[in-house]
Amino acid sequence: MKKLRQNSGIKRRVLIVDDELVNREILGNILSTVYEVEYADNGKIALDMLSRTGAAYSLVLLDLLMPVMDGFEFLKKRETNDKLKRIPVIVMTSEKESEVRSLELGAADFIKKPYDMPEVVIARCNRIVELFEDKNLIRHTERDQVSELYTKDYFFEYIRQIELWGNDISRDALVFDIDQFHLINEFCGRPFGDLMLSKIGKALQKELPAMNAIACRANADTFYVFATHQDDYSKLQATLRSVITDVFKMNNVRIRYGLWENVSRDVEIEAWFDRAKTACNLNRGDFTKSFAVYNNELHARHVFEETLIRDLPDAIEHKDLKVFYQPKYNIAGNEPRLTSAEALVRWIHPKLGFINPGDFIPLFESNGLIQKVDNFVWNEVAVQIRKWKDTYGFAIPVSVNVSRIDILDPKLESKLEGLLEENKLSPNEYMLEITESAYSENMTRLIEIVENLRKKGFRIEMDDFGAGYSSLNMITTLPIDILKIDMSFVRNMEKSERDQKLVELVVDIAKFLNVPTVAEGVETQSQLDTLKKMGCEIIQGYYFSKPVPPADFVPFIEKELERRKVGK
Amino acid sequence: MITVEKLNNFGANTAEGLARCFGNEALYLKLVATIPNEANFGKLKDAIEGKNLKDAFEAAHALKGVLGNLSLTPIYTPIVEITELLRSNTDMDYKSLLGTILEKKDELSRLCAD
């Protein structure tokens, strides 16, 4: 930076304000070796010169006792003008008292009369010019253009500075964002969205001094606040709420807050806000809540999730992830027959023991790690089908889950084909389950991929059907081979007429599409009978078996083998 | 015409004054030559005679800056003295101190005129 400044060849302009010719000339002679020098006889002329449009000065050297307008008056006027305040002033004085007074009035430094040796005067001027240029540079880069709050990097840097001198003070990390802000941008346009962020930034800025706080816009619609501990944030909430309701007249837009009170200095600064953000995200989808506090329970959850994320690679490498198989039976004939199985992942953690899939699957779905889990399962399953085929002479087709994120993987097809090739399996022995909600999210892309997979011989099951939001029109155009009824409908169908009707409807749709239906979650004989009456052909659930490890699945295959042998 | 030699004989610290002018002798002598016409001497005299200590202080203060920068020690020294006395509003007879100042100023004027 310094080099650039020195080598730039630009001669910066300085203004010497003094009524005494001798002083002006001596100082001008010194400074003209480095700067372009202009002169003013008194404060008033100086103000006029500095206020001219296009005027650019790097420094003002100011005498104090002058006719018309003295130096003190000049400093007072300068303080009220934002443009002038950015030009540093060095006061020339021989009085001790004046030194203090001028510094208080905003002077950057002073030069004593009689002047020091010229080299000293120049060095002092250069230092102040440099300091102010850096300061102005920071001023331009430390603020986010839209909200006028700090940018994230400066925000964290200022916190580090604050913490250097006050890390024994209780402080809070507060994060807030605007729920569904992308929809505001989409429906009202980006300029409208930016205006909202700008108004929120301004309103927040006004609240900061009372909380002894600083704030930044961390990204898009997410704001971070670092405040001295507050018992109550309701005033801030009310102020920001009124921006949305009063300024923008929008009553359905919600600001969600997450707070970590009394941050712990044992944790990195960035993590304070990660935790507050974790709390903030808890409000997602729950419209009755908009303020969540990071607490021990959340902390435990956070640590648990971090552990799972950290340990996943080991779990894959050491095969702590296990694939369990749940049989699917065809009940069309007199006796149920094993037709296939669904592969389900389980995690036996070396320290934490059995981990509920409900704990890690949604977590990995949200951060994309599910892809690693899926790839692991796909591979294990292909190997297992091959083993059974070699042992028993026939293949038990197994279906695997394909998550949303897998669909976006450009290598999806080649991965699956590679597995089949490696294990010498045909695509109809390996089925793919895709949830209905994935279909409705990215339909065009998904249909294209699914069609390619089907052309290659894979069979596609639409999972959790009925729980998503597919339109009837969409369903009829979907490339699928099997419809799988959402487990919750099957479980409730005997208690709720509505759920029973829904199951019937799904079975009818499947008939219309000429594809079989699978009912999951079947636990009782009466559920099975009801489904059979409706025309549902394939049943999966505890009625037949819970998901079991490969060794425990063998009896199902052996029984089926027996039946085949006796020609049933 | 004033010269560095004459100023040395007068008692000025020309080495310091010239250094302050980055060694530019012509500039230094040009500025010294403005001192005999410096209006603040007249203002100082009038104000003291009229017992207006505030105006007298302002004139002395201005002279102190100028003479200090030129290192014209023989006038600068009594000017510093009178400035401090006037700053503290000292009630005294300033005539003798003023006399010294004006005498030294006249001496410089003669050197410049020669």
Interface residues (C-beta under 8 A of the other chain):
Chain A: D19 E20 L21 V22 N23 E25 I26 N29 I30 T33 D63 L65 M92 S94 K113 P114 Y115 M117 P118
Chain B: A19 R20 C21 F22 N24 L27 L31 T34 I35 E58 H61 A62 K64 G65 V66 G68 N69 L70 S71
